[in-house]
């Protein structure tokens, strides 16, 4: 059985990327599998007149508690598979935030189901993966900076919401204690 010559791409004077065609075929199959999973979870069904697409994620979300957890596990599969492609940690963090937002907002009865139709965390994550795999090294650095900014911004928002919720809880508790002491 003859061995195949590795394919390569010269990306600078000092650096050449090499891969075997078997590796690229295997990676392509993995990307296709992730595309299929994202399609089933986020866009497999369509509301004919409106053209809105939704997937099993939104349908499972109708089952309180269990549905959002089950669809999150499928989303984690997409995230875990993406780690094998060697994308940056900040992109993985951005993908994780997409899943967390989907889980938290999606778990709100009824509103969360409409949000699932809009948010499509798995499609977003597969798109993030696709753009990072297709980007040149210079473009990847730019995408990594954008992902870093997004992740830092999301962390800042989460911290602000957390601090605001604690401040609100303390204000309400203080008001209740004053009301109880005043009676």
Steps between C-alpha positions, in 0.01 A plus 500: 500500500670822389524786746366833391713806482407758763332811370649832601449872484775758531375771736822699543872489420559294812181303543324233298188317613487131412218250527409173345197476277363233738519751787322767298231251393453397863482865609250575223282210615517632858401849384214353296384303806503816711306685230238222506473507881461880497239475223294246696528693824432848362347510148347168391137623511347803331179692560384528136332841487748679728814324381623460858729205551537311826630168610478229758655737756186719499270195506687339790486835681125450535571223755575692822846435643579185305479642148748784540743269678480242222556757225790649699667158508475485120647852483788388720567224247546768232732695732703192588536405134615855421787464749655239270551760228746704706312829509591757765385484860318829463300366208417195711400737781277691258341173389449407866331835567265436207400171666464658846281782366289240317464293818420788736260696280362182342397369841253788549156352426356601161729803456796262491343296222460810283857595587622155385342565160700825476833421673604174328812444714612196303483675163695789653762262636542310174532835321771607748681174433464537123632856491802410712586200284468701179699801621860571414740530796472882495122483482498244783690743723240767421214255570669398826514866608131543414413183695712619794316833501165320486590263786636780720187706427271208588690439823464871585125482434468187714692666786283814471179294506630303797593816694169667408303195614684493834445875545131461416463206739670696779276803432186284510618321816582832667158640404324192637694516827413870540134422427495216755678713762258789439187292574 
